[in-house]
Amino acid sequence: RPAMLYAVRNAAIDPANSGCVRVTRRLAHELEKAVPTRFTTWDIESGELSLLKPDQAEVLSRFNGPVDAQAVAWGGKVHSAPLIRHEIEGSWLALPEIIPAEQFDVILSEARKQRQQTFAIFYDSIALLEPDFCNEEIRRNHAAYMERLAQCDLVIPISHFSEKCLTEFWAKQNIKPTAVATVPLPGEFSGDRLTADSLPSDTKPVRLLCVSTLEPRKNHARLLEAYAGLRQRCPDLAVELHLVGNSYAGALEITDAVEKAVNQDPSIHWWRIVDDATLTRLYTECHFTVYPSMIEGYGLPIVESIWHARPCLCANEGVMSELAELGGCVTANVRDSTALSEALQTLACDAQLRLKLSREAAQRPLSTWQDYTALILQKLEEYDATQS
């Protein structure tokens, strides 16, 4: 009998591997090794959770996702099929992705009927903190989603910053809070950690790497402006900017800007979607990374840069500055293209600084996805103990 029913959404259809999707896949991979796990997703036609179909399972398994995502009955309904309903009775239902409010209501209602306890991973409240980055529909849906989270048995934020945002939201809305237990995301990418000795030599060009989806809050427009400023101030500096990340449907103007920059400047390269092996190579070949995002719930690319012993230039505010304080990073006002450009120049021109930061990064303790999963299972056990 499965100890865990794992309900995925975008991770079963998204060919890319950014943010929430990466967390969902890696957590699923570790959970299936630790406890019996059944994978499911929302079926629009039936209006209920269904076991994954073969194509959905294949997408979920990508990028170090779960190896055994297959179900006994492909596409079988979870709560209306007697055998499956019997199997999941009393299990935990994991909700690792953002779910539309109307789906959330049905999922939680059915879970209660099966005496399932529910826990959700909470990422951020960016749609409410920075409303200009999304439209009214997204803001409204995200607020409704955050309201529904209080109906779960346990919510696990990815950072203390996100926990603070969620509990303050509940308090402001006069919503009775549920149990909350923060487990910060791990820094593990894949494979072994790199060391400071792996930092590229001083041979030119100096390679900058930015790993991020092309969405507004990730700040690619200012990054391109800052990089152009660097090139103008230092025309003799051999430098390259490598971008990794998929387009964002709600901001195709950023895609246009990146494509235009690539066409005009041969030192800019856009890799779009890459597998982990290619991304590891890009990390290995770069001299430092830049993550100019203006707001995050955590900032996974920062710690993944640290995992690869690469210095990271990131924002001097929010959770990004908290991550940077532990070493291996340089911070700047990423909302100011001039300040960002000057920080790029500092790192690009100072090999000794890069080496110092690389050594700091290599010495930072980072948890693995196995550690992260073990902590989540520990939180579930602790919750069970409080209920007995």
PAZALUM-547389 format. One line per field, with one value per residue (C-alpha): x, y, z. Coordinates in nm, 2 decimals, m for minus. Layout:
N
east (X	...)
north (Y	...)
up (Z	...)
***
This chain:
388
east (0.00	0.14	0.24	0.24	0.01	0.20	m0.01	0.18	0.07	0.32	0.60	0.41	0.37	0.65	0.95	1.17	1.29	1.27	1.18	0.88	0.91	1.27	1.17	0.87	1.08	1.37	1.15	0.95	1.28	1.39	1.04	1.00	1.32	1.22	0.85	0.59	0.47	0.19	0.20	m0.12	m0.24	m0.56	m0.77	m0.97	m1.23	m1.33	m1.27	m1.06	m0.72	m0.61	m0.30	m0.04	m0.06	0.25	0.34	0.29	0.50	0.78	0.78	0.78	1.08	1.30	1.58	1.64	1.27	1.12	1.24	0.93	0.65	0.44	0.10	m0.08	m0.36	m0.27	m0.50	m0.71	m0.92	m0.79	m1.09	m1.37	m1.19	m1.26	m0.93	m0.72	m0.94	m0.88	m0.50	m0.46	m0.69	m0.50	m0.20	m0.03	m0.13	0.16	0.08	0.43	0.30	0.07	m0.29	m0.59	m0.83	m1.12	m0.91	m0.77	m1.12	m1.21	m0.88	m0.89	m1.25	m1.18	m0.87	m1.07	m1.32	m1.03	m0.88	m0.57	m0.35	m0.23	0.09	0.18	0.51	0.49	0.72	0.64	0.38	0.55	0.23	0.11	0.44	0.52	0.18	0.33	0.50	0.17	m0.18	m0.49	m0.61	m0.28	m0.28	m0.64	m0.57	m0.26	m0.43	m0.71	m0.44	m0.27	m0.61	m0.66	m0.32	m0.46	m0.69	m0.40	m0.28	0.08	0.25	0.62	0.77	1.10	1.25	1.18	1.12	0.83	0.70	0.68	0.50	0.24	0.17	0.14	m0.10	m0.32	m0.31	m0.41	m0.70	m0.81	m0.76	m0.70	m0.35	m0.25	0.07	0.38	0.73	0.99	1.25	1.49	1.57	1.90	2.19	2.25	2.24	2.35	2.67	2.96	3.03	3.30	3.59	3.77	4.04	3.79	3.76	3.86	4.20	4.26	4.24	4.00	3.71	3.56	3.23	2.92	2.63	2.27	2.03	1.67	1.34	1.28	1.01	0.98	1.10	1.41	1.53	1.68	1.62	1.84	2.10	2.13	2.16	2.42	2.62	2.61	2.74	3.02	3.11	3.12	3.33	3.57	3.60	3.92	3.78	3.71	3.38	3.08	2.73	2.56	2.18	2.00	1.62	1.30	1.07	0.78	0.44	0.33	0.63	0.74	0.88	1.17	1.23	1.23	1.48	1.71	1.69	1.77	2.07	2.20	2.18	2.35	2.63	2.81	2.93	2.58	2.46	2.11	2.09	1.72	1.63	1.93	1.96	2.15	2.47	2.49	2.41	2.68	2.93	2.82	2.87	3.21	3.32	3.19	3.40	3.10	2.72	2.48	2.12	1.96	1.61	1.44	1.24	1.24	1.09	1.44	1.67	1.77	2.02	2.23	2.29	2.33	2.61	2.76	2.73	2.95	3.19	3.11	3.08	2.73	2.63	2.27	2.04	2.13	1.78	1.53	1.62	1.89	2.10	2.05	2.19	2.48	2.58	2.71	2.99	3.08	2.86	2.86	2.55	2.43	2.12	1.99	1.71	1.97	2.14	2.44	2.51	2.46	2.70	2.96	2.93	2.97	3.28	3.43	3.39	3.49	3.81	3.93	4.05	4.17	3.83	3.67	3.92	3.85	3.47	3.51	3.69	3.42	3.16	3.34	3.36	2.99	2.79	2.50	2.23	2.13	1.79	1.81	1.87	1.57	1.34	1.45	1.37	1.02	0.95	1.07	0.82	0.54	0.63	0.65	0.30	0.17	0.31	0.12	m0.21	m0.18)
north (0.00	0.34	0.55	0.86	0.98	1.24	1.48	1.66	1.92	2.10	1.85	1.59	1.81	2.07	1.98	2.23	2.20	2.53	2.62	2.43	2.17	2.08	2.06	1.84	1.60	1.57	1.53	1.26	1.08	1.06	0.99	0.68	0.54	0.61	0.52	0.34	0.63	0.65	0.93	1.11	1.43	1.62	1.50	1.78	1.56	1.36	1.65	1.43	1.29	1.02	0.80	0.91	0.80	0.68	1.01	1.20	0.95	0.99	1.37	1.35	1.12	1.36	1.57	1.32	1.27	0.95	0.63	0.43	0.67	0.40	0.32	m0.01	0.12	0.40	0.69	0.51	0.74	0.77	0.83	0.66	0.33	0.10	m0.08	0.24	0.40	0.12	0.13	0.50	0.51	0.66	0.76	1.11	1.32	1.53	1.86	1.98	2.23	2.53	2.41	2.61	2.69	2.50	2.19	2.23	2.23	1.89	1.73	1.82	1.71	1.37	1.33	1.39	1.12	0.87	0.98	1.11	1.37	1.64	1.84	2.11	2.26	2.64	2.84	3.21	3.49	3.69	3.74	3.94	4.10	4.22	4.25	4.42	4.10	3.92	3.99	4.03	3.67	3.52	3.75	3.65	3.28	3.28	3.45	3.19	2.92	3.06	3.07	2.70	2.60	2.67	2.37	2.13	1.94	2.06	2.33	2.31	2.64	2.63	2.92	3.11	3.41	3.23	3.10	3.46	3.57	3.29	3.33	3.71	3.66	3.43	3.68	3.97	3.77	3.64	3.28	3.02	2.89	2.52	2.36	2.50	2.35	2.51	2.29	2.50	2.37	2.18	2.30	1.97	1.98	1.64	1.45	1.54	1.89	2.08	2.24	2.57	2.38	2.33	2.70	2.78	2.93	3.29	3.21	3.42	3.47	3.52	3.33	3.45	3.21	3.30	3.01	3.14	3.12	3.43	3.59	3.95	3.92	3.74	4.07	3.97	4.32	4.48	4.20	4.26	4.63	4.58	4.34	4.59	4.86	4.62	4.57	4.94	5.03	4.74	4.69	4.49	4.25	3.91	3.81	3.59	3.58	3.24	3.22	2.90	2.90	2.86	3.13	3.25	3.25	3.56	3.77	3.69	4.04	3.91	3.63	3.89	4.10	3.80	3.69	4.05	4.07	3.73	3.85	4.18	4.05	3.72	3.71	3.63	3.27	3.15	2.77	2.76	2.42	2.19	1.86	1.84	1.70	2.01	2.24	2.09	2.14	2.51	2.55	2.39	2.62	2.94	3.17	3.30	3.31	3.60	3.56	3.91	3.80	4.08	3.86	3.49	3.25	3.09	3.13	2.78	2.88	3.06	2.75	2.54	2.78	2.73	2.35	2.40	2.62	2.91	3.27	3.41	3.77	3.82	4.07	4.25	4.21	3.94	3.58	3.62	3.84	3.58	3.31	3.53	3.61	3.26	3.31	3.26	3.55	3.92	4.12	4.43	4.64	4.44	4.69	4.94	4.84	5.06	4.90	4.56	4.64	4.76	4.44	4.24	4.43	4.37	4.00	3.98	4.17	4.03	3.67	3.67	3.78	3.50	3.25	3.37	3.34	3.00	2.87	3.01	2.84	2.51	2.52	2.60	2.31	2.22	1.97	1.71	1.61	1.30	1.52	1.74	1.45	1.29	1.62	1.63	1.28	1.37	1.66	1.43	1.18	1.47	1.58	1.23	1.22	1.54	1.38	1.05)
up (0.00	m0.09	0.21	m0.02	m0.29	m0.49	m0.69	m0.97	m1.22	m1.44	m1.37	m1.58	m1.88	m1.88	m2.10	m1.91	m1.55	m1.37	m1.02	m0.88	m1.15	m1.05	m0.68	m0.77	m0.98	m0.74	m0.43	m0.61	m0.70	m0.34	m0.20	m0.42	m0.27	0.08	0.10	m0.13	m0.35	m0.61	m0.87	m0.98	m1.15	m1.20	m1.48	m1.64	m1.81	m1.50	m1.25	m1.01	m0.95	m1.18	m1.20	m1.45	m1.81	m1.98	m2.15	m1.82	m1.63	m1.89	m1.86	m1.48	m1.49	m1.68	m1.52	m1.23	m1.17	m1.03	m1.20	m1.13	m1.20	m1.36	m1.20	m1.19	m1.40	m1.64	m1.60	m1.34	m1.12	m0.77	m0.55	m0.76	m0.82	m0.53	m0.53	m0.55	m0.29	m0.06	m0.12	m0.04	0.27	0.55	0.34	0.31	0.01	m0.11	m0.30	m0.43	m0.69	m0.70	m0.76	m0.89	m0.60	m0.75	m0.80	m0.45	m0.30	m0.46	m0.39	m0.02	0.01	m0.14	0.08	0.39	0.28	0.25	0.59	0.40	0.56	0.33	0.31	0.06	m0.04	m0.04	m0.26	m0.25	m0.25	m0.53	m0.71	m0.41	m0.31	m0.66	m0.84	m1.14	m1.25	m1.32	m1.43	m1.22	m1.28	m1.16	m0.85	m0.77	m0.82	m0.61	m0.32	m0.34	m0.34	m0.03	0.14	0.07	0.20	0.55	0.50	0.46	0.76	0.72	0.49	0.43	0.30	0.11	0.32	0.64	0.42	0.24	0.58	0.71	0.39	0.42	0.79	0.76	0.47	0.68	0.97	0.75	0.60	0.94	0.83	1.10	1.04	1.00	1.10	0.93	0.92	0.70	0.53	0.31	m0.03	m0.08	m0.29	m0.46	m0.84	m0.97	m0.94	m0.71	m0.59	m0.77	m0.59	m0.62	m0.82	m1.10	m1.16	m1.52	m1.57	m1.65	m2.02	m2.21	m2.25	m1.91	m1.92	m1.73	m1.68	m1.60	m1.53	m1.52	m1.70	m1.92	m1.70	m1.58	m1.22	m1.33	m1.47	m1.80	m1.95	m1.70	m1.73	m2.10	m2.05	m1.78	m1.99	m2.28	m2.05	m1.95	m2.31	m2.38	m2.08	m2.13	m2.51	m2.48	m2.23	m2.38	m2.22	m2.29	m2.15	m2.16	m2.09	m2.00	m1.96	m2.14	m2.27	m2.05	m2.22	m2.04	m2.14	m2.49	m2.52	m2.31	m2.56	m2.84	m2.64	m2.58	m2.95	m3.06	m2.82	m2.95	m3.31	m3.24	m3.01	m3.09	m2.73	m2.60	m2.62	m2.54	m2.47	m2.40	m2.24	m2.16	m1.98	m1.65	m1.82	m2.05	m1.77	m1.55	m1.84	m1.86	m1.49	m1.52	m1.81	m1.66	m1.43	m1.23	m1.25	m1.23	m1.10	m1.13	m1.00	m0.81	m0.58	m0.49	m0.24	m0.22	m0.51	m0.61	m0.89	m0.63	m0.42	m0.73	m0.84	m0.49	m0.54	m0.85	m0.66	m0.89	m0.75	m0.79	m0.84	m0.70	m0.54	m0.22	m0.08	0.04	0.06	m0.20	0.03	0.31	0.09	m0.02	0.34	0.39	0.13	m0.23	m0.36	m0.45	m0.41	m0.59	m0.65	m0.95	m1.00	m1.11	m1.44	m1.37	m1.03	m1.18	m1.47	m1.23	m1.02	m1.35	m1.43	m1.08	m1.11	m1.47	m1.42	m1.08	m1.11	m0.75	m0.62	m0.82	m0.67	m0.32	m0.37	m0.53	m0.23	0.00	m0.21	m0.21	0.17	0.23	0.38	0.15	0.19	m0.07	m0.20	0.01	0.32	0.21	0.17	0.50	0.68	0.51	0.62	0.97	0.98	0.87	1.15	1.40	1.29	1.33	1.68	1.77	1.65	1.83)
***
